[in-house]
């Protein structure tokens, strides 16, 4: 199930986002989380089954597009379709407002979905 990020999930979200290649640096990771907290055009969602297993971050680009800029799954739960479920859930959230697209970092994954 897709849930919206809240400050109480900060450590979990940072841990998940740290698996993204561009988010290895702690300062960069802290800036990214801060941006999700303060920028209304950035939305972070977490994927919860029994535990929180993944995160997907979306940036509203314009009045027509929502760009998936982060997508990550706990390594011990990869290749189980969680990433695909997150992408489809985000598309469902935004279906009446935006076309959900990938950026360069998420393009390869999107092509598999």
Phi and psi in radians as a Rosetta constraint file:
Dihedral C 1 N 2 CA 2 C 2 CIRCULARHARMONIC -1.479 0.35
Dihedral N 2 CA 2 C 2 N 3 CIRCULARHARMONIC 2.237 0.35
Dihedral C 2 N 3 CA 3 C 3 CIRCULARHARMONIC -2.238 0.35
Dihedral N 3 CA 3 C 3 N 4 CIRCULARHARMONIC 2.591 0.35
Dihedral C 3 N 4 CA 4 C 4 CIRCULARHARMONIC -1.312 0.35
Dihedral N 4 CA 4 C 4 N 5 CIRCULARHARMONIC 2.488 0.35
Dihedral C 4 N 5 CA 5 C 5 CIRCULARHARMONIC -1.112 0.35
Dihedral N 5 CA 5 C 5 N 6 CIRCULARHARMONIC 2.437 0.35
Dihedral C 5 N 6 CA 6 C 6 CIRCULARHARMONIC -2.310 0.35
Dihedral N 6 CA 6 C 6 N 7 CIRCULARHARMONIC 2.801 0.35
Dihedral C 6 N 7 CA 7 C 7 CIRCULARHARMONIC -0.940 0.35
Dihedral N 7 CA 7 C 7 N 8 CIRCULARHARMONIC -0.569 0.35
Dihedral C 7 N 8 CA 8 C 8 CIRCULARHARMONIC -1.136 0.35
Dihedral N 8 CA 8 C 8 N 9 CIRCULARHARMONIC -0.320 0.35
Dihedral C 8 N 9 CA 9 C 9 CIRCULARHARMONIC -1.693 0.35
Dihedral N 9 CA 9 C 9 N 10 CIRCULARHARMONIC 0.205 0.35
Dihedral C 9 N 10 CA 10 C 10 CIRCULARHARMONIC -0.968 0.35
Dihedral N 10 CA 10 C 10 N 11 CIRCULARHARMONIC -0.854 0.35
Dihedral C 10 N 11 CA 11 C 11 CIRCULARHARMONIC -1.137 0.35
Dihedral N 11 CA 11 C 11 N 12 CIRCULARHARMONIC -0.712 0.35
Dihedral C 11 N 12 CA 12 C 12 CIRCULARHARMONIC -1.114 0.35
Dihedral N 12 CA 12 C 12 N 13 CIRCULARHARMONIC -0.804 0.35
Dihedral C 12 N 13 CA 13 C 13 CIRCULARHARMONIC -1.099 0.35
Dihedral N 13 CA 13 C 13 N 14 CIRCULARHARMONIC -0.741 0.35
Dihedral C 13 N 14 CA 14 C 14 CIRCULARHARMONIC -1.112 0.35
Dihedral N 14 CA 14 C 14 N 15 CIRCULARHARMONIC -0.707 0.35
Dihedral C 14 N 15 CA 15 C 15 CIRCULARHARMONIC -1.069 0.35
Dihedral N 15 CA 15 C 15 N 16 CIRCULARHARMONIC -0.772 0.35
Dihedral C 15 N 16 CA 16 C 16 CIRCULARHARMONIC -1.176 0.35
Dihedral N 16 CA 16 C 16 N 17 CIRCULARHARMONIC -0.802 0.35
Dihedral C 16 N 17 CA 17 C 17 CIRCULARHARMONIC -1.137 0.35
Dihedral N 17 CA 17 C 17 N 18 CIRCULARHARMONIC -0.435 0.35
Dihedral C 17 N 18 CA 18 C 18 CIRCULARHARMONIC -1.153 0.35
Dihedral N 18 CA 18 C 18 N 19 CIRCULARHARMONIC -0.255 0.35
Dihedral C 18 N 19 CA 19 C 19 CIRCULARHARMONIC -1.348 0.35
Dihedral N 19 CA 19 C 19 N 20 CIRCULARHARMONIC -0.239 0.35
Dihedral C 19 N 20 CA 20 C 20 CIRCULARHARMONIC -1.302 0.35
Dihedral N 20 CA 20 C 20 N 21 CIRCULARHARMONIC 2.381 0.35
Dihedral C 20 N 21 CA 21 C 21 CIRCULARHARMONIC -0.966 0.35
Dihedral N 21 CA 21 C 21 N 22 CIRCULARHARMONIC -0.663 0.35
Dihedral C 21 N 22 CA 22 C 22 CIRCULARHARMONIC -1.484 0.35
Dihedral N 22 CA 22 C 22 N 23 CIRCULARHARMONIC 0.014 0.35
Dihedral C 22 N 23 CA 23 C 23 CIRCULARHARMONIC -2.010 0.35
Dihedral N 23 CA 23 C 23 N 24 CIRCULARHARMONIC 0.420 0.35
Dihedral C 23 N 24 CA 24 C 24 CIRCULARHARMONIC -1.262 0.35
Dihedral N 24 CA 24 C 24 N 25 CIRCULARHARMONIC -0.624 0.35
Dihedral C 24 N 25 CA 25 C 25 CIRCULARHARMONIC -1.251 0.35
Dihedral N 25 CA 25 C 25 N 26 CIRCULARHARMONIC 2.267 0.35
Dihedral C 25 N 26 CA 26 C 26 CIRCULARHARMONIC -1.057 0.35
Dihedral N 26 CA 26 C 26 N 27 CIRCULARHARMONIC -0.759 0.35
Dihedral C 26 N 27 CA 27 C 27 CIRCULARHARMONIC -1.095 0.35
Dihedral N 27 CA 27 C 27 N 28 CIRCULARHARMONIC -0.735 0.35
Dihedral C 27 N 28 CA 28 C 28 CIRCULARHARMONIC -1.104 0.35
Dihedral N 28 CA 28 C 28 N 29 CIRCULARHARMONIC -0.747 0.35
Dihedral C 28 N 29 CA 29 C 29 CIRCULARHARMONIC -1.090 0.35
Dihedral N 29 CA 29 C 29 N 30 CIRCULARHARMONIC -0.741 0.35
Dihedral C 29 N 30 CA 30 C 30 CIRCULARHARMONIC -1.116 0.35
Dihedral N 30 CA 30 C 30 N 31 CIRCULARHARMONIC -0.688 0.35
Dihedral C 30 N 31 CA 31 C 31 CIRCULARHARMONIC -1.123 0.35
Dihedral N 31 CA 31 C 31 N 32 CIRCULARHARMONIC -0.706 0.35
Dihedral C 31 N 32 CA 32 C 32 CIRCULARHARMONIC -1.106 0.35
Dihedral N 32 CA 32 C 32 N 33 CIRCULARHARMONIC -0.831 0.35
Dihedral C 32 N 33 CA 33 C 33 CIRCULARHARMONIC -1.066 0.35
Dihedral N 33 CA 33 C 33 N 34 CIRCULARHARMONIC -0.764 0.35
Dihedral C 33 N 34 CA 34 C 34 CIRCULARHARMONIC -1.029 0.35
Dihedral N 34 CA 34 C 34 N 35 CIRCULARHARMONIC -0.739 0.35
Dihedral C 34 N 35 CA 35 C 35 CIRCULARHARMONIC -1.075 0.35
Dihedral N 35 CA 35 C 35 N 36 CIRCULARHARMONIC -0.723 0.35
Dihedral C 35 N 36 CA 36 C 36 CIRCULARHARMONIC -1.120 0.35
Dihedral N 36 CA 36 C 36 N 37 CIRCULARHARMONIC -0.534 0.35
Dihedral C 36 N 37 CA 37 C 37 CIRCULARHARMONIC -1.370 0.35
Dihedral N 37 CA 37 C 37 N 38 CIRCULARHARMONIC -0.593 0.35
Dihedral C 37 N 38 CA 38 C 38 CIRCULARHARMONIC -1.886 0.35
Dihedral N 38 CA 38 C 38 N 39 CIRCULARHARMONIC -0.396 0.35
Dihedral C 38 N 39 CA 39 C 39 CIRCULARHARMONIC -1.616 0.35
Dihedral N 39 CA 39 C 39 N 40 CIRCULARHARMONIC 2.038 0.35
Dihedral C 39 N 40 CA 40 C 40 CIRCULARHARMONIC -1.166 0.35
Dihedral N 40 CA 40 C 40 N 41 CIRCULARHARMONIC -0.285 0.35
Dihedral C 40 N 41 CA 41 C 41 CIRCULARHARMONIC -1.520 0.35
Dihedral N 41 CA 41 C 41 N 42 CIRCULARHARMONIC -0.092 0.35
Dihedral C 41 N 42 CA 42 C 42 CIRCULARHARMONIC -1.908 0.35
Dihedral N 42 CA 42 C 42 N 43 CIRCULARHARMONIC 2.171 0.35
Dihedral C 42 N 43 CA 43 C 43 CIRCULARHARMONIC -2.174 0.35
Dihedral N 43 CA 43 C 43 N 44 CIRCULARHARMONIC 2.245 0.35
Dihedral C 43 N 44 CA 44 C 44 CIRCULARHARMONIC -1.945 0.35
Dihedral N 44 CA 44 C 44 N 45 CIRCULARHARMONIC 2.309 0.35
Dihedral C 44 N 45 CA 45 C 45 CIRCULARHARMONIC -2.110 0.35
Dihedral N 45 CA 45 C 45 N 46 CIRCULARHARMONIC 2.598 0.35
Dihedral C 45 N 46 CA 46 C 46 CIRCULARHARMONIC -2.015 0.35
Dihedral N 46 CA 46 C 46 N 47 CIRCULARHARMONIC 2.612 0.35
Dihedral C 46 N 47 CA 47 C 47 CIRCULARHARMONIC -1.833 0.35
Dihedral N 47 CA 47 C 47 N 48 CIRCULARHARMONIC 2.103 0.35
Dihedral C 47 N 48 CA 48 C 48 CIRCULARHARMONIC -2.081 0.35
Dihedral N 48 CA 48 C 48 N 49 CIRCULARHARMONIC 2.239 0.35
Dihedral C 48 N 49 CA 49 C 49 CIRCULARHARMONIC -1.963 0.35
Dihedral N 49 CA 49 C 49 N 50 CIRCULARHARMONIC -1.841 0.35
Dihedral C 49 N 50 CA 50 C 50 CIRCULARHARMONIC -1.379 0.35
Dihedral N 50 CA 50 C 50 N 51 CIRCULARHARMONIC -0.658 0.35
Dihedral C 50 N 51 CA 51 C 51 CIRCULARHARMONIC -2.150 0.35
Dihedral N 51 CA 51 C 51 N 52 CIRCULARHARMONIC 3.017 0.35
Dihedral C 51 N 52 CA 52 C 52 CIRCULARHARMONIC -1.403 0.35
Dihedral N 52 CA 52 C 52 N 53 CIRCULARHARMONIC 2.093 0.35
Dihedral C 52 N 53 CA 53 C 53 CIRCULARHARMONIC -1.950 0.35
Dihedral N 53 CA 53 C 53 N 54 CIRCULARHARMONIC -0.286 0.35
Dihedral C 53 N 54 CA 54 C 54 CIRCULARHARMONIC -2.758 0.35
Dihedral N 54 CA 54 C 54 N 55 CIRCULARHARMONIC 2.980 0.35
Dihedral C 54 N 55 CA 55 C 55 CIRCULARHARMONIC -2.486 0.35
Dihedral N 55 CA 55 C 55 N 56 CIRCULARHARMONIC 2.556 0.35
Dihedral C 55 N 56 CA 56 C 56 CIRCULARHARMONIC -2.440 0.35
Dihedral N 56 CA 56 C 56 N 57 CIRCULARHARMONIC 2.225 0.35
Dihedral C 56 N 57 CA 57 C 57 CIRCULARHARMONIC -1.989 0.35
Dihedral N 57 CA 57 C 57 N 58 CIRCULARHARMONIC 2.354 0.35
Dihedral C 57 N 58 CA 58 C 58 CIRCULARHARMONIC -2.174 0.35
Dihedral N 58 CA 58 C 58 N 59 CIRCULARHARMONIC 2.421 0.35
Dihedral C 58 N 59 CA 59 C 59 CIRCULARHARMONIC -2.062 0.35
Dihedral N 59 CA 59 C 59 N 60 CIRCULARHARMONIC 2.160 0.35
Dihedral C 59 N 60 CA 60 C 60 CIRCULARHARMONIC -1.274 0.35
Dihedral N 60 CA 60 C 60 N 61 CIRCULARHARMONIC 2.043 0.35
Dihedral C 60 N 61 CA 61 C 61 CIRCULARHARMONIC -1.557 0.35
Dihedral N 61 CA 61 C 61 N 62 CIRCULARHARMONIC -0.730 0.35
Dihedral C 61 N 62 CA 62 C 62 CIRCULARHARMONIC -2.799 0.35
Dihedral N 62 CA 62 C 62 N 63 CIRCULARHARMONIC -2.934 0.35
Dihedral C 62 N 63 CA 63 C 63 CIRCULARHARMONIC -1.254 0.35
Dihedral N 63 CA 63 C 63 N 64 CIRCULARHARMONIC -0.079 0.35
Dihedral C 63 N 64 CA 64 C 64 CIRCULARHARMONIC -2.057 0.35
Dihedral N 64 CA 64 C 64 N 65 CIRCULARHARMONIC -0.345 0.35
Dihedral C 64 N 65 CA 65 C 65 CIRCULARHARMONIC -2.220 0.35
Dihedral N 65 CA 65 C 65 N 66 CIRCULARHARMONIC 2.463 0.35
Dihedral C 65 N 66 CA 66 C 66 CIRCULARHARMONIC -2.104 0.35
Dihedral N 66 CA 66 C 66 N 67 CIRCULARHARMONIC 2.163 0.35
Dihedral C 66 N 67 CA 67 C 67 CIRCULARHARMONIC -1.800 0.35
Dihedral N 67 CA 67 C 67 N 68 CIRCULARHARMONIC 2.139 0.35
Dihedral C 67 N 68 CA 68 C 68 CIRCULARHARMONIC -1.350 0.35
Dihedral N 68 CA 68 C 68 N 69 CIRCULARHARMONIC 1.962 0.35
Dihedral C 68 N 69 CA 69 C 69 CIRCULARHARMONIC -1.866 0.35
Dihedral N 69 CA 69 C 69 N 70 CIRCULARHARMONIC -0.294 0.35
Dihedral C 69 N 70 CA 70 C 70 CIRCULARHARMONIC -2.400 0.35
Dihedral N 70 CA 70 C 70 N 71 CIRCULARHARMONIC 2.388 0.35
Dihedral C 70 N 71 CA 71 C 71 CIRCULARHARMONIC -2.619 0.35
Dihedral N 71 CA 71 C 71 N 72 CIRCULARHARMONIC 2.172 0.35
Dihedral C 71 N 72 CA 72 C 72 CIRCULARHARMONIC -2.615 0.35
Dihedral N 72 CA 72 C 72 N 73 CIRCULARHARMONIC 2.529 0.35
Dihedral C 72 N 73 CA 73 C 73 CIRCULARHARMONIC -2.271 0.35
Dihedral N 73 CA 73 C 73 N 74 CIRCULARHARMONIC 2.470 0.35
Dihedral C 73 N 74 CA 74 C 74 CIRCULARHARMONIC -0.879 0.35
Dihedral N 74 CA 74 C 74 N 75 CIRCULARHARMONIC 2.242 0.35
Dihedral C 74 N 75 CA 75 C 75 CIRCULARHARMONIC -0.950 0.35
Dihedral N 75 CA 75 C 75 N 76 CIRCULARHARMONIC -0.553 0.35
Dihedral C 75 N 76 CA 76 C 76 CIRCULARHARMONIC -1.337 0.35
Dihedral N 76 CA 76 C 76 N 77 CIRCULARHARMONIC -0.080 0.35
Dihedral C 76 N 77 CA 77 C 77 CIRCULARHARMONIC -2.120 0.35
Dihedral N 77 CA 77 C 77 N 78 CIRCULARHARMONIC 0.306 0.35
Dihedral C 77 N 78 CA 78 C 78 CIRCULARHARMONIC -1.353 0.35
Dihedral N 78 CA 78 C 78 N 79 CIRCULARHARMONIC 2.810 0.35
Dihedral C 78 N 79 CA 79 C 79 CIRCULARHARMONIC 1.123 0.35
Dihedral N 79 CA 79 C 79 N 80 CIRCULARHARMONIC 0.487 0.35
Dihedral C 79 N 80 CA 80 C 80 CIRCULARHARMONIC -2.028 0.35
Dihedral N 80 CA 80 C 80 N 81 CIRCULARHARMONIC 0.102 0.35
Dihedral C 80 N 81 CA 81 C 81 CIRCULARHARMONIC 1.534 0.35
Dihedral N 81 CA 81 C 81 N 82 CIRCULARHARMONIC 0.150 0.35
Dihedral C 81 N 82 CA 82 C 82 CIRCULARHARMONIC -1.176 0.35
Dihedral N 82 CA 82 C 82 N 83 CIRCULARHARMONIC -0.762 0.35
Dihedral C 82 N 83 CA 83 C 83 CIRCULARHARMONIC -1.036 0.35
Dihedral N 83 CA 83 C 83 N 84 CIRCULARHARMONIC -0.770 0.35
Dihedral C 83 N 84 CA 84 C 84 CIRCULARHARMONIC -1.081 0.35
Dihedral N 84 CA 84 C 84 N 85 CIRCULARHARMONIC -0.744 0.35
Dihedral C 84 N 85 CA 85 C 85 CIRCULARHARMONIC -1.069 0.35
Dihedral N 85 CA 85 C 85 N 86 CIRCULARHARMONIC -0.715 0.35
Dihedral C 85 N 86 CA 86 C 86 CIRCULARHARMONIC -1.126 0.35
Dihedral N 86 CA 86 C 86 N 87 CIRCULARHARMONIC -0.785 0.35
Dihedral C 86 N 87 CA 87 C 87 CIRCULARHARMONIC -1.056 0.35
Dihedral N 87 CA 87 C 87 N 88 CIRCULARHARMONIC -0.809 0.35
Dihedral C 87 N 88 CA 88 C 88 CIRCULARHARMONIC -1.128 0.35
Dihedral N 88 CA 88 C 88 N 89 CIRCULARHARMONIC -0.651 0.35
Dihedral C 88 N 89 CA 89 C 89 CIRCULARHARMONIC -1.164 0.35
Dihedral N 89 CA 89 C 89 N 90 CIRCULARHARMONIC -0.696 0.35
Dihedral C 89 N 90 CA 90 C 90 CIRCULARHARMONIC -1.159 0.35
Dihedral N 90 CA 90 C 90 N 91 CIRCULARHARMONIC -0.729 0.35
Dihedral C 90 N 91 CA 91 C 91 CIRCULARHARMONIC -1.026 0.35
Dihedral N 91 CA 91 C 91 N 92 CIRCULARHARMONIC -0.681 0.35
Dihedral C 91 N 92 CA 92 C 92 CIRCULARHARMONIC -1.165 0.35
Dihedral N 92 CA 92 C 92 N 93 CIRCULARHARMONIC -0.712 0.35
Dihedral C 92 N 93 CA 93 C 93 CIRCULARHARMONIC -1.042 0.35
Dihedral N 93 CA 93 C 93 N 94 CIRCULARHARMONIC -0.743 0.35
Dihedral C 93 N 94 CA 94 C 94 CIRCULARHARMONIC -1.748 0.35
Dihedral N 94 CA 94 C 94 N 95 CIRCULARHARMONIC 0.079 0.35
Dihedral C 94 N 95 CA 95 C 95 CIRCULARHARMONIC -0.974 0.35
Dihedral N 95 CA 95 C 95 N 96 CIRCULARHARMONIC -0.561 0.35
Dihedral C 95 N 96 CA 96 C 96 CIRCULARHARMONIC -1.544 0.35
Dihedral N 96 CA 96 C 96 N 97 CIRCULARHARMONIC -0.137 0.35
Dihedral C 96 N 97 CA 97 C 97 CIRCULARHARMONIC -2.064 0.35
Dihedral N 97 CA 97 C 97 N 98 CIRCULARHARMONIC -0.725 0.35
Dihedral C 97 N 98 CA 98 C 98 CIRCULARHARMONIC -2.406 0.35
Dihedral N 98 CA 98 C 98 N 99 CIRCULARHARMONIC 2.688 0.35
Dihedral C 98 N 99 CA 99 C 99 CIRCULARHARMONIC -1.509 0.35
Dihedral N 99 CA 99 C 99 N 100 CIRCULARHARMONIC 2.170 0.35
Dihedral C 99 N 100 CA 100 C 100 CIRCULARHARMONIC -1.560 0.35
Dihedral N 100 CA 100 C 100 N 101 CIRCULARHARMONIC 2.134 0.35
Dihedral C 100 N 101 CA 101 C 101 CIRCULARHARMONIC -2.185 0.35
Dihedral N 101 CA 101 C 101 N 102 CIRCULARHARMONIC 2.969 0.35
Dihedral C 101 N 102 CA 102 C 102 CIRCULARHARMONIC -1.785 0.35
Dihedral N 102 CA 102 C 102 N 103 CIRCULARHARMONIC 2.907 0.35
Dihedral C 102 N 103 CA 103 C 103 CIRCULARHARMONIC -1.935 0.35
Dihedral N 103 CA 103 C 103 N 104 CIRCULARHARMONIC -3.010 0.35
Dihedral C 103 N 104 CA 104 C 104 CIRCULARHARMONIC -1.072 0.35
Dihedral N 104 CA 104 C 104 N 105 CIRCULARHARMONIC -0.621 0.35
Dihedral C 104 N 105 CA 105 C 105 CIRCULARHARMONIC -1.264 0.35
Dihedral N 105 CA 105 C 105 N 106 CIRCULARHARMONIC -0.485 0.35
Dihedral C 105 N 106 CA 106 C 106 CIRCULARHARMONIC -1.893 0.35
Dihedral N 106 CA 106 C 106 N 107 CIRCULARHARMONIC -0.042 0.35
Dihedral C 106 N 107 CA 107 C 107 CIRCULARHARMONIC -1.019 0.35
Dihedral N 107 CA 107 C 107 N 108 CIRCULARHARMONIC -0.834 0.35
Dihedral C 107 N 108 CA 108 C 108 CIRCULARHARMONIC -1.028 0.35
Dihedral N 108 CA 108 C 108 N 109 CIRCULARHARMONIC -0.732 0.35
Dihedral C 108 N 109 CA 109 C 109 CIRCULARHARMONIC -1.167 0.35
Dihedral N 109 CA 109 C 109 N 110 CIRCULARHARMONIC -0.769 0.35
Dihedral C 109 N 110 CA 110 C 110 CIRCULARHARMONIC -0.999 0.35
Dihedral N 110 CA 110 C 110 N 111 CIRCULARHARMONIC -0.660 0.35
Dihedral C 110 N 111 CA 111 C 111 CIRCULARHARMONIC -1.146 0.35
Dihedral N 111 CA 111 C 111 N 112 CIRCULARHARMONIC -0.407 0.35
Dihedral C 111 N 112 CA 112 C 112 CIRCULARHARMONIC -1.452 0.35
Dihedral N 112 CA 112 C 112 N 113 CIRCULARHARMONIC -0.440 0.35
